[in-house]
Amino acid sequence: MSYPLIWAHRGASGYAPENTLPAFKMAADMKADGVELDIQLTKDDVIVVCHDETIDRTSNGAGFIKNYTYEELLKFDFCNGNQAYEGVHIPTMEEVFDLLAPTGLTINIELKTGEIFYPDLEDKIVELVKKKGFSDRVIYSSFNHYSVMKIKDISPESKVGFLYADGHLNMPGYAAENGVDALHPALYNLQYPDFMDDCNMFEIDVNVWTVNKEADMIKCRDMGVNAVITNYPDKARKIYEQG
């Protein structure tokens, strides 16, 4: 039986601090097919990997990433309470590319352009992806669908997906109308009537977040989704390979 690709959510974030190099390395070691991560822009235009617009939750510092230079951010500890990783720093996107280059893993890059419209983040990340030779290993996504379409305008050959939570009408048709490659729905959206049938009809990949329970991993497999985004890539691998 075929099963979904396994993408590690913010790296193997069930075990190591989210969106850090150790979490991404662990995802590779656990034989994930890819990682999902989030990008922000520092005061001095360095693309860094962090989920929140502020560093309050994941570090021992506080404040908005956009108000810090990268060098200033390096002063903070991003172990997020996991003392086994004390002293881990916020990674740049370039560091993540360098780490994962030998692995062959796909990278799902989420642009965090919902609350803050980072100037030219779309241009900057496309340029960096091309510079690092990752164009065929990246899919871009965002809750800000204007941002997704800007990526498609800049780089028509790039793979892109619309991230969303709930309550939308006819997302498969909306994705097809806008020429995107994938939908990235929250898990519970799979219960909408005819959702997977419509995505298949429009040839839209479905990459689902965040799939951590065994029953949900099996459900995603049985429904034929393209990828599950999970904090526990080792758990997904074990379940899927057992059939």
ABEGO torsion letter per residue (X at the ends): XBBBBBBBBGEBAAABBBGBAAAAAAAAAAGBABBBBBBBBBAAGBBBBBABABAAAABABBEBAAABBAAAAAABBAAGGBAAABGBBBBBAAAAAAAAAAAGBBBBBBBBAAABBBBGAAAAAAAAAAAAGAAAABBBBBABAAAAAAAAAABAABBBBBBBBBGBBGAAAAAAAAGBABBBBBAAAAABBGAAAAAAAAGBBBBBOBBABAAAAAAAAAAGBABBBBABAAAAAAAAAAX
